[in-house]
Amino acid sequence: MGTPHETRSEQAEAVVDRLEEAYPDSTISLRYSDRLELLIAVILSAQCTDERVNQETEQLFETYDGPEAYANAPQAELAEALNSITYYNNKAKYIRSACETIVEEYDGEVPDTMDELTDLSGVGRKTANVVLQHGHDVVEGIVVDTHVQRLSRRLGLTDEEYPEPIEQELMEIVPEGYWQQFTHLCIDHGRATCTARNPDCADCVLADICPSEKGDSEVDLAADEPW
Ligand code: SF4
């Protein structure tokens, strides 16, 4: 078990510093070439790997161009085009409906406020945060996906269980200039080392400050259960 810094703010700063050094090129892994493609890719990425989404969108983005094309696509046709993605039927519905709203209410442009984005079908705070950050250069919060959720708890940055309260706590302790990068660093470290089932604590740059470190710690704070 590592020894965390005394305050959560100090712990958060140390985590950011070390992960930045370990992953200097950390960034979003979804592929897109404009805001609409970004929005669609993020909707598709819920409960699905970015790798799978990137495979599927390569063809999708060639077939459909602009919000009218998605809004006017028959449901069965769009669902078929997405059928290797989890929940593809629902996601096709969300995309058609969101694009209809974008055409009718926003002149074909992806909106740039949290309220407008979260009013679109299939768009929650997490999706909206990604679109604001990477599509509009607006950083209003911290994207909390499954990796951020797990690592924040393991590292003692929060005791909260659900994404929105975790985000609120992280916004208090992660320096504002790192709100966007914090997510990508957690994702990279969560994929490379601090995996859900079998984290490689012996080879982790955070081991000495991590209260869940497996050495002689009994508890995985992510699940609050014994290792
Ligand atoms: S890999 Fe182990 S030591 Fe590193 S952050 Fe995850 S639980 Fe902590």
Boltz pocket constraint, residues with backbone or C-beta under 6 A from the ligand:
constraints:
  - pocket:
      binder: B
      contacts: [[A, 154], [A, 155], [A, 193], [A, 194], [A, 195], [A, 199], [A, 200], [A, 201], [A, 204], [A, 205], [A, 206], [A, 207], [A, 210], [A, 211], [A, 212], [A, 213], [A, 214]]
      max_distance: 6.0
